[in-house]
Amino acid sequence: MHQPHAEPRRSIYFDYQVFDAWSPSQHPKEQHAPVVIAGAGPIGLVTALALAQHGVYSVVLESERQVSEGSRAIAFTRRSMEILQQVGVADRITASGLPWNCGNSFYRGQRVFRMENPHDPDDRFFPLINIQQQYIEQYLAEACAASPLVELRWGNKLLSLAQDANGATLEVDTAEGPYTLKADWLVAADGARSTVRTLMDLKLEGASYEGKFVIADIRVDLPLPTERLAFFDPGWNPGNTILMHREPHGLWRLDYQLPPSETPEEALKPESLKARIDAQLAMIGHAGVPWEMDWCSVYSARALTLPDYVHGRVLFTGDAAHLLPIFGVRGANTGFQDAQALAWRLALVAKGVAGPALLASYSSERVAAAREIIDEAGKSTRFMTPPTRGFRLLRDAVLSLSLSQPFVGPLYHWRTSRPHEYGTSPLNSADDDSARFAAGPGHGAPPKNTCLAPDDFLLDHLDHRFTLLIATDDPALPEALCAEVQALRGQGLPLHVMAVGRAEPVQGVDDTLADANGHLRERYGLKAGGAYLLRPDHHVCARWLRLDAPRLRAALINAAGLNKEL
Ligand SMILES: Cc1cc2nc3c(=O)[nH]c(=O)nc-3n(C[C@H](O)[C@H](O)[C@H](O)COP(=O)(O)OP(=O)(O)OC[C@H]3O[C@@H](n4cnc5c(N)ncnc54)[C@H](O)[C@@H]3O)c2cc1C
């Protein structure tokens, strides 16, 4: 019988809520759901909310009865915020998070590089925002509780699974003992130590790095702006690296590397933590300032992925699918993109609108993204924690040179997590005009957000449907296009049509964006008659200088995996 902790976790700033456990005795004996999601971490919860927006019901199984412990992920990217906006929790995050856009690297007490991420007026969100992961999980869990299409079963632990061509049979343990749950589809979002991955005997591919980091959240009053601080080879921790981030609610996060010989147990002893934190505060000019420990843990970087995220009726996402070094804010930020990429495809397949083959493109796109990140994050990780003598020599040469040669600074360039461009995705249209566009996002690129008016941005108008953005000066959409849109919708395809560029509403479309100064058309390289087709995850899959009905149909059939005969 599974008995998760019923005592709230300890924290000096976050009130852990212990949710009621779901008990089988209170519910019908036969349990079935179209989609079951194992794990109510940030990625499982975003998947559930995105499926709900497509009208697909899911059951989320969570072995614990409260959100996760400690800050864990703290820096969230603009793209993550855009995804979290899509599932309805971005406003709550912006209300309490700390936005930032500058990173600083120090060597021997001297700042040797400062990187500023531009904050474009066309973006609603800052490049990065700091907030502790528990808040995001709490906001997502509350959004799930408010959705009639998500059933979150706290205190339910997935024990075993068997699958056939039609679905999976799951055994789930609770405080009352186990019960059986049938699912058409199982999403494995059960984190780094994924039970599903273990049960299916699937192996992650890639590398683990030697360097271990202590992660500590302390409450301390430091008169410093919200910017990333990285200290290389400081006097108190020679050869190693320290990162500092301001967090909401008066907290700071310190990540410091340990000497190779030190064990996690030694590193987490109170006296060891105190000596290091005091030394770091002294180094930045705040010796003796009082601080209080909230949470600490030891972390080592791994860069691993499953080679395939789709295994019959079981789909992997987030940390269950890959383990990425956190440097460059990977991990949760990567997982949100997985969740968004998976949910719309799974919804179309679960509803019978598209065939299961559509899911293969989820795997190929996201495995490629994980591999790209592994490559990039590997560079950052090797700079932070040189794995060999050769790497260390090279890194130290860069560090020394940077004291006198400013041109060396950019070698510290911090490669931050960014959305993958699905340039070679099979979902991209084969016969559109993408190559002939002079501006705007190309095949597979994420959308370029665009300011339409004060506090009004393009992405505020996009939802979980495919979006057809048509530039038109005419009062109505041509009849042939209207008929095609209706026919496609009749096949179950979720399609949202928006006209761009007229002050008055255009007939035959769902919304009209006036684009009074032509800014949106300019950023997208659009002239009257031209159009973009954005997938439900907002990535571009087709664009035309002049749209016509047959090419729209072909592009949508290709991108949605629609059965042509339907
Ligand atoms: C110490 C630490 C520090 C980190 N720092 C950062 C950072 O600074 N930046 C960053 O981007 N990322 C960071 N990460 C990584 C980040 O936390 C993860 O990438 C993120 O949580 C992944 O989300 P997920 O939903 O895939 O998995 P998880 O958050 O791990 O969620 C999985 C959920 O599944 C549940 N579960 C597990 N097994 C079962 C089962 N059998 N049945 C039912 N439920 C189950 C778990 O209880 C959990 O709630 C850190 C991680 C750790 C551990």
The ligand as an SDF file (V2000), in Angstrom:
LIG
                    3D

 53 58  0  0  0  0  0  0  0  0999 V2000
   18.1570   19.5330   -7.3570 C   0  0  0  0  0  0  0  0  0  0  0  0
   17.5790   19.9330   -8.6930 C   0  0  0  0  0  0  0  0  0  0  0  0
   17.8090   21.1980   -9.2010 C   0  0  0  0  0  0  0  0  0  0  0  0
   17.3080   21.5620  -10.4430 C   0  0  0  0  0  0  0  0  0  0  0  0
   17.5450   22.8220  -10.9160 N   0  0  0  0  0  0  0  0  0  0  0  0
   17.0600   23.1750  -12.1250 C   0  0  0  0  0  0  0  0  0  0  0  0
   17.2640   24.4700  -12.6480 C   0  0  0  0  0  0  0  0  0  0  0  0
   17.8640   25.3280  -12.0200 O   0  0  0  0  0  0  0  0  0  0  0  0
   16.7680   24.7540  -13.8940 N   0  0  0  0  0  0  0  0  0  0  0  0
   16.0610   23.8300  -14.6350 C   0  0  0  0  0  0  0  0  0  0  0  0
   15.5920   24.1430  -15.7530 O   0  0  0  0  0  0  0  0  0  0  0  0
   15.8500   22.6000  -14.1440 N   0  0  0  0  0  0  0  0  0  0  0  0
   16.3240   22.2580  -12.9210 C   0  0  0  0  0  0  0  0  0  0  0  0
   16.0940   21.0250  -12.4520 N   0  0  0  0  0  0  0  0  0  0  0  0
   15.3930   20.0900  -13.3270 C   0  0  0  0  0  0  0  0  0  0  0  0
   13.8950   20.3080  -13.2730 C   0  0  0  0  0  0  0  0  0  0  0  0
   13.4930   20.2940  -11.9580 O   0  0  0  0  0  0  0  0  0  0  0  0
   13.2550   19.2050  -14.1060 C   0  0  0  0  0  0  0  0  0  0  0  0
   13.7290   19.2970  -15.4280 O   0  0  0  0  0  0  0  0  0  0  0  0
   11.7310   19.2690  -14.0960 C   0  0  0  0  0  0  0  0  0  0  0  0
   11.1970   19.1210  -12.8300 O   0  0  0  0  0  0  0  0  0  0  0  0
   11.1810   18.1600  -15.0180 C   0  0  0  0  0  0  0  0  0  0  0  0
    9.7950   18.0970  -14.8900 O   0  0  0  0  0  0  0  0  0  0  0  0
    9.0120   16.7300  -15.0960 P   0  0  0  0  0  0  0  0  0  0  0  0
    7.5710   17.0920  -14.9250 O   0  0  0  0  0  0  0  0  0  0  0  0
    9.4620   16.0920  -16.3530 O   0  0  0  0  0  0  0  0  0  0  0  0
    9.5170   15.7810  -13.9340 O   0  0  0  0  0  0  0  0  0  0  0  0
    9.3820   15.9550  -12.3580 P   0  0  0  0  0  0  0  0  0  0  0  0
    9.3230   17.3840  -11.9780 O   0  0  0  0  0  0  0  0  0  0  0  0
   10.4510   15.1260  -11.7440 O   0  0  0  0  0  0  0  0  0  0  0  0
    7.9590   15.3410  -12.0390 O   0  0  0  0  0  0  0  0  0  0  0  0
    7.7200   13.9520  -12.0830 C   0  0  0  0  0  0  0  0  0  0  0  0
    6.5400   13.6510  -11.1690 C   0  0  0  0  0  0  0  0  0  0  0  0
    6.2000   12.2870  -11.3060 O   0  0  0  0  0  0  0  0  0  0  0  0
    5.9000   11.7590  -10.0410 C   0  0  0  0  0  0  0  0  0  0  0  0
    6.1270   10.3120  -10.1090 N   0  0  0  0  0  0  0  0  0  0  0  0
    7.3030    9.6510  -10.2100 C   0  0  0  0  0  0  0  0  0  0  0  0
    7.0960    8.3350  -10.3000 N   0  0  0  0  0  0  0  0  0  0  0  0
    5.7430    8.1510  -10.2640 C   0  0  0  0  0  0  0  0  0  0  0  0
    4.9020    7.0140  -10.3140 C   0  0  0  0  0  0  0  0  0  0  0  0
    5.4260    5.7800  -10.3840 N   0  0  0  0  0  0  0  0  0  0  0  0
    3.5680    7.1860  -10.2500 N   0  0  0  0  0  0  0  0  0  0  0  0
    3.0180    8.4250  -10.1560 C   0  0  0  0  0  0  0  0  0  0  0  0
    3.7870    9.5460  -10.0860 N   0  0  0  0  0  0  0  0  0  0  0  0
    5.1190    9.4070  -10.1510 C   0  0  0  0  0  0  0  0  0  0  0  0
    6.8630   12.4720   -9.1100 C   0  0  0  0  0  0  0  0  0  0  0  0
    6.4050   12.4570   -7.7610 O   0  0  0  0  0  0  0  0  0  0  0  0
    6.8540   13.8770   -9.6980 C   0  0  0  0  0  0  0  0  0  0  0  0
    5.8770   14.7000   -9.1180 O   0  0  0  0  0  0  0  0  0  0  0  0
   16.5670   20.6330  -11.1900 C   0  0  0  0  0  0  0  0  0  0  0  0
   16.3110   19.3710  -10.6830 C   0  0  0  0  0  0  0  0  0  0  0  0
   16.7990   19.0170   -9.4270 C   0  0  0  0  0  0  0  0  0  0  0  0
   16.5140   17.6340   -8.9070 C   0  0  0  0  0  0  0  0  0  0  0  0
  1  2  1  0
  2  3  1  0
  2 52  2  0
  3  4  2  0
  4  5  1  0
  4 50  1  0
  5  6  2  0
  6  7  1  0
  6 13  1  0
  7  8  2  0
  7  9  1  0
  9 10  1  0
 10 11  2  0
 10 12  1  0
 12 13  2  0
 13 14  1  0
 14 15  1  0
 14 50  1  0
 15 16  1  0
 16 17  1  0
 16 18  1  0
 18 19  1  0
 18 20  1  0
 20 21  1  0
 20 22  1  0
 22 23  1  0
 23 24  1  0
 24 25  2  0
 24 26  1  0
 24 27  1  0
 27 28  1  0
 28 29  2  0
 28 30  1  0
 28 31  1  0
 31 32  1  0
 32 33  1  0
 33 34  1  0
 33 48  1  0
 34 35  1  0
 35 36  1  0
 35 46  1  0
 36 37  1  0
 36 45  1  0
 37 38  2  0
 38 39  1  0
 39 40  1  0
 39 45  2  0
 40 41  1  0
 40 42  2  0
 42 43  1  0
 43 44  2  0
 44 45  1  0
 46 47  1  0
 46 48  1  0
 48 49  1  0
 50 51  2  0
 51 52  1  0
 52 53  1  0
M  END
$$$$
